Amino acid sequence: MAQAVDASKNNPSDARNREVVFPEWRDPQRGNLETPISASPLTKWYINNLPAYRPGLTTFRRGLEIGMAHGYWIFGPFAKLGPLRDTDNANLAGLLGTLGLIVIATASLSLYANSNPPQPHVTVTTPNPPDAFKSGEGWNNFASAFLIGGIGGAVVAYLLTSNLGSIQGLFG
């Protein structure tokens, strides 16, 4: 009795056609891969709408937006999981810890800006990296805006958390 023969075993090119991971832009010398995740339209849309890659933003606006988000979300772990979490000063300790981390992150960004940063790479996911990250001056502008946004985000989180009872009283 003859058995059915799988065509892909006889012709290796048929098996290659069913692969889903390819070299970026089909160039094996690029050193990056196109996967169903990294090359999907949803991933491209999401990454390119983040403040770092969104077209039309100034360097200052990029840094401000990213700093605000980081200052706001970093406050929570410091205030609610820190060593003073069960005290009356937990929110103040969270604010101070957040401000310290934002200052350290800003200093790190400034050091990176002055270390001759590499040019952004064009990839499948980010085909048009912004010009703001091509110079040390752009990185310094980003860092200063990050500091302002980070402090603002941390203060907003502190004020909301500290006055939560009053805010709930307005709506309930």
MODELLER restraints for C-alpha pairs under 7 A, 6 or more apart:
rsr = mdl.restraints
at = mdl.atoms
rsr.add(forms.Gaussian(group=physical.xy_distance, feature=features.Distance(at['CA:8:A'], at['CA:14:A']), mean=5.34, stdev=0.5))
rsr.add(forms.Gaussian(group=physical.xy_distance, feature=features.Distance(at['CA:8:A'], at['CA:15:A']), mean=5.23, stdev=0.5))
rsr.add(forms.Gaussian(group=physical.xy_distance, feature=features.Distance(at['CA:20:A'], at['CA:35:A']), mean=6.44, stdev=0.5))
rsr.add(forms.Gaussian(group=physical.xy_distance, feature=features.Distance(at['CA:20:A'], at['CA:36:A']), mean=6.60, stdev=0.5))
rsr.add(forms.Gaussian(group=physical.xy_distance, feature=features.Distance(at['CA:21:A'], at['CA:33:A']), mean=6.62, stdev=0.5))
rsr.add(forms.Gaussian(group=physical.xy_distance, feature=features.Distance(at['CA:21:A'], at['CA:34:A']), mean=5.67, stdev=0.5))
rsr.add(forms.Gaussian(group=physical.xy_distance, feature=features.Distance(at['CA:21:A'], at['CA:35:A']), mean=4.73, stdev=0.5))
rsr.add(forms.Gaussian(group=physical.xy_distance, feature=features.Distance(at['CA:22:A'], at['CA:33:A']), mean=5.69, stdev=0.5))
rsr.add(forms.Gaussian(group=physical.xy_distance, feature=features.Distance(at['CA:22:A'], at['CA:34:A']), mean=5.24, stdev=0.5))
rsr.add(forms.Gaussian(group=physical.xy_distance, feature=features.Distance(at['CA:22:A'], at['CA:35:A']), mean=6.77, stdev=0.5))
rsr.add(forms.Gaussian(group=physical.xy_distance, feature=features.Distance(at['CA:23:A'], at['CA:32:A']), mean=6.10, stdev=0.5))
rsr.add(forms.Gaussian(group=physical.xy_distance, feature=features.Distance(at['CA:23:A'], at['CA:33:A']), mean=4.55, stdev=0.5))
rsr.add(forms.Gaussian(group=physical.xy_distance, feature=features.Distance(at['CA:23:A'], at['CA:34:A']), mean=5.87, stdev=0.5))
rsr.add(forms.Gaussian(group=physical.xy_distance, feature=features.Distance(at['CA:24:A'], at['CA:30:A']), mean=6.31, stdev=0.5))
rsr.add(forms.Gaussian(group=physical.xy_distance, feature=features.Distance(at['CA:24:A'], at['CA:32:A']), mean=5.41, stdev=0.5))
rsr.add(forms.Gaussian(group=physical.xy_distance, feature=features.Distance(at['CA:24:A'], at['CA:33:A']), mean=4.82, stdev=0.5))
rsr.add(forms.Gaussian(group=physical.xy_distance, feature=features.Distance(at['CA:24:A'], at['CA:34:A']), mean=5.10, stdev=0.5))
rsr.add(forms.Gaussian(group=physical.xy_distance, feature=features.Distance(at['CA:24:A'], at['CA:124:A']), mean=6.77, stdev=0.5))
rsr.add(forms.Gaussian(group=physical.xy_distance, feature=features.Distance(at['CA:37:A'], at['CA:43:A']), mean=6.69, stdev=0.5))
rsr.add(forms.Gaussian(group=physical.xy_distance, feature=features.Distance(at['CA:38:A'], at['CA:125:A']), mean=6.17, stdev=0.5))
rsr.add(forms.Gaussian(group=physical.xy_distance, feature=features.Distance(at['CA:39:A'], at['CA:124:A']), mean=6.25, stdev=0.5))
rsr.add(forms.Gaussian(group=physical.xy_distance, feature=features.Distance(at['CA:39:A'], at['CA:125:A']), mean=6.17, stdev=0.5))
rsr.add(forms.Gaussian(group=physical.xy_distance, feature=features.Distance(at['CA:44:A'], at['CA:125:A']), mean=5.06, stdev=0.5))
rsr.add(forms.Gaussian(group=physical.xy_distance, feature=features.Distance(at['CA:48:A'], at['CA:54:A']), mean=5.39, stdev=0.5))
rsr.add(forms.Gaussian(group=physical.xy_distance, feature=features.Distance(at['CA:48:A'], at['CA:126:A']), mean=6.50, stdev=0.5))
rsr.add(forms.Gaussian(group=physical.xy_distance, feature=features.Distance(at['CA:51:A'], at['CA:62:A']), mean=5.36, stdev=0.5))
rsr.add(forms.Gaussian(group=physical.xy_distance, feature=features.Distance(at['CA:51:A'], at['CA:65:A']), mean=6.78, stdev=0.5))
rsr.add(forms.Gaussian(group=physical.xy_distance, feature=features.Distance(at['CA:51:A'], at['CA:66:A']), mean=6.75, stdev=0.5))
rsr.add(forms.Gaussian(group=physical.xy_distance, feature=features.Distance(at['CA:52:A'], at['CA:62:A']), mean=5.95, stdev=0.5))
rsr.add(forms.Gaussian(group=physical.xy_distance, feature=features.Distance(at['CA:53:A'], at['CA:129:A']), mean=6.15, stdev=0.5))
rsr.add(forms.Gaussian(group=physical.xy_distance, feature=features.Distance(at['CA:53:A'], at['CA:130:A']), mean=6.23, stdev=0.5))
rsr.add(forms.Gaussian(group=physical.xy_distance, feature=features.Distance(at['CA:59:A'], at['CA:132:A']), mean=5.79, stdev=0.5))
rsr.add(forms.Gaussian(group=physical.xy_distance, feature=features.Distance(at['CA:59:A'], at['CA:138:A']), mean=6.46, stdev=0.5))
rsr.add(forms.Gaussian(group=physical.xy_distance, feature=features.Distance(at['CA:59:A'], at['CA:141:A']), mean=6.34, stdev=0.5))
rsr.add(forms.Gaussian(group=physical.xy_distance, feature=features.Distance(at['CA:59:A'], at['CA:142:A']), mean=5.51, stdev=0.5))
rsr.add(forms.Gaussian(group=physical.xy_distance, feature=features.Distance(at['CA:60:A'], at['CA:141:A']), mean=5.96, stdev=0.5))
rsr.add(forms.Gaussian(group=physical.xy_distance, feature=features.Distance(at['CA:60:A'], at['CA:142:A']), mean=5.54, stdev=0.5))
rsr.add(forms.Gaussian(group=physical.xy_distance, feature=features.Distance(at['CA:60:A'], at['CA:145:A']), mean=5.29, stdev=0.5))
rsr.add(forms.Gaussian(group=physical.xy_distance, feature=features.Distance(at['CA:62:A'], at['CA:142:A']), mean=6.78, stdev=0.5))
rsr.add(forms.Gaussian(group=physical.xy_distance, feature=features.Distance(at['CA:63:A'], at['CA:142:A']), mean=4.51, stdev=0.5))
rsr.add(forms.Gaussian(group=physical.xy_distance, feature=features.Distance(at['CA:63:A'], at['CA:143:A']), mean=6.42, stdev=0.5))
rsr.add(forms.Gaussian(group=physical.xy_distance, feature=features.Distance(at['CA:63:A'], at['CA:145:A']), mean=4.69, stdev=0.5))
rsr.add(forms.Gaussian(group=physical.xy_distance, feature=features.Distance(at['CA:63:A'], at['CA:146:A']), mean=4.38, stdev=0.5))
rsr.add(forms.Gaussian(group=physical.xy_distance, feature=features.Distance(at['CA:64:A'], at['CA:145:A']), mean=4.70, stdev=0.5))
rsr.add(forms.Gaussian(group=physical.xy_distance, feature=features.Distance(at['CA:64:A'], at['CA:146:A']), mean=5.03, stdev=0.5))
rsr.add(forms.Gaussian(group=physical.xy_distance, feature=features.Distance(at['CA:64:A'], at['CA:148:A']), mean=6.56, stdev=0.5))
rsr.add(forms.Gaussian(group=physical.xy_distance, feature=features.Distance(at['CA:64:A'], at['CA:149:A']), mean=4.45, stdev=0.5))
rsr.add(forms.Gaussian(group=physical.xy_distance, feature=features.Distance(at['CA:65:A'], at['CA:149:A']), mean=6.48, stdev=0.5))
rsr.add(forms.Gaussian(group=physical.xy_distance, feature=features.Distance(at['CA:66:A'], at['CA:146:A']), mean=6.46, stdev=0.5))
rsr.add(forms.Gaussian(group=physical.xy_distance, feature=features.Distance(at['CA:67:A'], at['CA:146:A']), mean=4.19, stdev=0.5))
rsr.add(forms.Gaussian(group=physical.xy_distance, feature=features.Distance(at['CA:67:A'], at['CA:147:A']), mean=6.37, stdev=0.5))
rsr.add(forms.Gaussian(group=physical.xy_distance, feature=features.Distance(at['CA:67:A'], at['CA:149:A']), mean=4.29, stdev=0.5))
rsr.add(forms.Gaussian(group=physical.xy_distance, feature=features.Distance(at['CA:67:A'], at['CA:150:A']), mean=4.09, stdev=0.5))
rsr.add(forms.Gaussian(group=physical.xy_distance, feature=features.Distance(at['CA:68:A'], at['CA:149:A']), mean=4.23, stdev=0.5))
rsr.add(forms.Gaussian(group=physical.xy_distance, feature=features.Distance(at['CA:68:A'], at['CA:150:A']), mean=4.69, stdev=0.5))
rsr.add(forms.Gaussian(group=physical.xy_distance, feature=features.Distance(at['CA:68:A'], at['CA:152:A']), mean=6.22, stdev=0.5))
rsr.add(forms.Gaussian(group=physical.xy_distance, feature=features.Distance(at['CA:68:A'], at['CA:153:A']), mean=4.33, stdev=0.5))
rsr.add(forms.Gaussian(group=physical.xy_distance, feature=features.Distance(at['CA:69:A'], at['CA:153:A']), mean=6.44, stdev=0.5))
rsr.add(forms.Gaussian(group=physical.xy_distance, feature=features.Distance(at['CA:70:A'], at['CA:150:A']), mean=6.07, stdev=0.5))
rsr.add(forms.Gaussian(group=physical.xy_distance, feature=features.Distance(at['CA:71:A'], at['CA:98:A']), mean=6.66, stdev=0.5))
rsr.add(forms.Gaussian(group=physical.xy_distance, feature=features.Distance(at['CA:71:A'], at['CA:102:A']), mean=6.95, stdev=0.5))
rsr.add(forms.Gaussian(group=physical.xy_distance, feature=features.Distance(at['CA:71:A'], at['CA:150:A']), mean=4.13, stdev=0.5))
rsr.add(forms.Gaussian(group=physical.xy_distance, feature=features.Distance(at['CA:71:A'], at['CA:151:A']), mean=6.16, stdev=0.5))
rsr.add(forms.Gaussian(group=physical.xy_distance, feature=features.Distance(at['CA:71:A'], at['CA:153:A']), mean=4.49, stdev=0.5))
rsr.add(forms.Gaussian(group=physical.xy_distance, feature=features.Distance(at['CA:71:A'], at['CA:154:A']), mean=4.41, stdev=0.5))
rsr.add(forms.Gaussian(group=physical.xy_distance, feature=features.Distance(at['CA:72:A'], at['CA:153:A']), mean=4.37, stdev=0.5))
rsr.add(forms.Gaussian(group=physical.xy_distance, feature=features.Distance(at['CA:72:A'], at['CA:154:A']), mean=4.82, stdev=0.5))
rsr.add(forms.Gaussian(group=physical.xy_distance, feature=features.Distance(at['CA:72:A'], at['CA:157:A']), mean=5.43, stdev=0.5))
rsr.add(forms.Gaussian(group=physical.xy_distance, feature=features.Distance(at['CA:74:A'], at['CA:98:A']), mean=6.09, stdev=0.5))
rsr.add(forms.Gaussian(group=physical.xy_distance, feature=features.Distance(at['CA:75:A'], at['CA:94:A']), mean=5.60, stdev=0.5))
rsr.add(forms.Gaussian(group=physical.xy_distance, feature=features.Distance(at['CA:75:A'], at['CA:95:A']), mean=6.10, stdev=0.5))
rsr.add(forms.Gaussian(group=physical.xy_distance, feature=features.Distance(at['CA:75:A'], at['CA:98:A']), mean=5.44, stdev=0.5))
rsr.add(forms.Gaussian(group=physical.xy_distance, feature=features.Distance(at['CA:75:A'], at['CA:154:A']), mean=5.93, stdev=0.5))
rsr.add(forms.Gaussian(group=physical.xy_distance, feature=features.Distance(at['CA:75:A'], at['CA:157:A']), mean=6.66, stdev=0.5))
rsr.add(forms.Gaussian(group=physical.xy_distance, feature=features.Distance(at['CA:78:A'], at['CA:94:A']), mean=4.40, stdev=0.5))
rsr.add(forms.Gaussian(group=physical.xy_distance, feature=features.Distance(at['CA:78:A'], at['CA:97:A']), mean=6.31, stdev=0.5))
rsr.add(forms.Gaussian(group=physical.xy_distance, feature=features.Distance(at['CA:78:A'], at['CA:98:A']), mean=6.82, stdev=0.5))
rsr.add(forms.Gaussian(group=physical.xy_distance, feature=features.Distance(at['CA:79:A'], at['CA:85:A']), mean=5.99, stdev=0.5))
rsr.add(forms.Gaussian(group=physical.xy_distance, feature=features.Distance(at['CA:79:A'], at['CA:90:A']), mean=5.29, stdev=0.5))
rsr.add(forms.Gaussian(group=physical.xy_distance, feature=features.Distance(at['CA:79:A'], at['CA:91:A']), mean=5.06, stdev=0.5))
rsr.add(forms.Gaussian(group=physical.xy_distance, feature=features.Distance(at['CA:79:A'], at['CA:93:A']), mean=6.37, stdev=0.5))
rsr.add(forms.Gaussian(group=physical.xy_distance, feature=features.Distance(at['CA:79:A'], at['CA:94:A']), mean=3.85, stdev=0.5))
rsr.add(forms.Gaussian(group=physical.xy_distance, feature=features.Distance(at['CA:84:A'], at['CA:90:A']), mean=5.11, stdev=0.5))
rsr.add(forms.Gaussian(group=physical.xy_distance, feature=features.Distance(at['CA:84:A'], at['CA:93:A']), mean=6.99, stdev=0.5))
rsr.add(forms.Gaussian(group=physical.xy_distance, feature=features.Distance(at['CA:91:A'], at['CA:158:A']), mean=6.32, stdev=0.5))
rsr.add(forms.Gaussian(group=physical.xy_distance, feature=features.Distance(at['CA:91:A'], at['CA:162:A']), mean=6.70, stdev=0.5))
rsr.add(forms.Gaussian(group=physical.xy_distance, feature=features.Distance(at['CA:95:A'], at['CA:154:A']), mean=6.27, stdev=0.5))
rsr.add(forms.Gaussian(group=physical.xy_distance, feature=features.Distance(at['CA:95:A'], at['CA:158:A']), mean=6.21, stdev=0.5))
rsr.add(forms.Gaussian(group=physical.xy_distance, feature=features.Distance(at['CA:98:A'], at['CA:154:A']), mean=6.61, stdev=0.5))
rsr.add(forms.Gaussian(group=physical.xy_distance, feature=features.Distance(at['CA:99:A'], at['CA:151:A']), mean=6.25, stdev=0.5))
rsr.add(forms.Gaussian(group=physical.xy_distance, feature=features.Distance(at['CA:102:A'], at['CA:147:A']), mean=6.49, stdev=0.5))
rsr.add(forms.Gaussian(group=physical.xy_distance, feature=features.Distance(at['CA:102:A'], at['CA:150:A']), mean=6.09, stdev=0.5))
rsr.add(forms.Gaussian(group=physical.xy_distance, feature=features.Distance(at['CA:103:A'], at['CA:147:A']), mean=6.72, stdev=0.5))
rsr.add(forms.Gaussian(group=physical.xy_distance, feature=features.Distance(at['CA:106:A'], at['CA:143:A']), mean=5.49, stdev=0.5))
rsr.add(forms.Gaussian(group=physical.xy_distance, feature=features.Distance(at['CA:106:A'], at['CA:146:A']), mean=6.82, stdev=0.5))
rsr.add(forms.Gaussian(group=physical.xy_distance, feature=features.Distance(at['CA:106:A'], at['CA:147:A']), mean=5.95, stdev=0.5))
rsr.add(forms.Gaussian(group=physical.xy_distance, feature=features.Distance(at['CA:109:A'], at['CA:143:A']), mean=5.67, stdev=0.5))
rsr.add(forms.Gaussian(group=physical.xy_distance, feature=features.Distance(at['CA:110:A'], at['CA:140:A']), mean=5.70, stdev=0.5))
rsr.add(forms.Gaussian(group=physical.xy_distance, feature=features.Distance(at['CA:110:A'], at['CA:143:A']), mean=6.16, stdev=0.5))
rsr.add(forms.Gaussian(group=physical.xy_distance, feature=features.Distance(at['CA:113:A'], at['CA:136:A']), mean=4.50, stdev=0.5))
rsr.add(forms.Gaussian(group=physical.xy_distance, feature=features.Distance(at['CA:113:A'], at['CA:139:A']), mean=5.10, stdev=0.5))
rsr.add(forms.Gaussian(group=physical.xy_distance, feature=features.Distance(at['CA:113:A'], at['CA:140:A']), mean=5.91, stdev=0.5))
rsr.add(forms.Gaussian(group=physical.xy_distance, feature=features.Distance(at['CA:114:A'], at['CA:136:A']), mean=5.87, stdev=0.5))
rsr.add(forms.Gaussian(group=physical.xy_distance, feature=features.Distance(at['CA:116:A'], at['CA:136:A']), mean=6.58, stdev=0.5))
rsr.add(forms.Gaussian(group=physical.xy_distance, feature=features.Distance(at['CA:117:A'], at['CA:136:A']), mean=6.94, stdev=0.5))
rsr.add(forms.Gaussian(group=physical.xy_distance, feature=features.Distance(at['CA:119:A'], at['CA:134:A']), mean=5.34, stdev=0.5))
rsr.add(forms.Gaussian(group=physical.xy_distance, feature=features.Distance(at['CA:120:A'], at['CA:129:A']), mean=6.37, stdev=0.5))
rsr.add(forms.Gaussian(group=physical.xy_distance, feature=features.Distance(at['CA:120:A'], at['CA:133:A']), mean=6.80, stdev=0.5))
rsr.add(forms.Gaussian(group=physical.xy_distance, feature=features.Distance(at['CA:120:A'], at['CA:134:A']), mean=6.67, stdev=0.5))
rsr.add(forms.Gaussian(group=physical.xy_distance, feature=features.Distance(at['CA:122:A'], at['CA:128:A']), mean=6.40, stdev=0.5))
rsr.add(forms.Gaussian(group=physical.xy_distance, feature=features.Distance(at['CA:122:A'], at['CA:129:A']), mean=6.51, stdev=0.5))
rsr.add(forms.Gaussian(group=physical.xy_distance, feature=features.Distance(at['CA:132:A'], at['CA:138:A']), mean=4.87, stdev=0.5))
rsr.add(forms.Gaussian(group=physical.xy_distance, feature=features.Distance(at['CA:133:A'], at['CA:139:A']), mean=5.97, stdev=0.5))
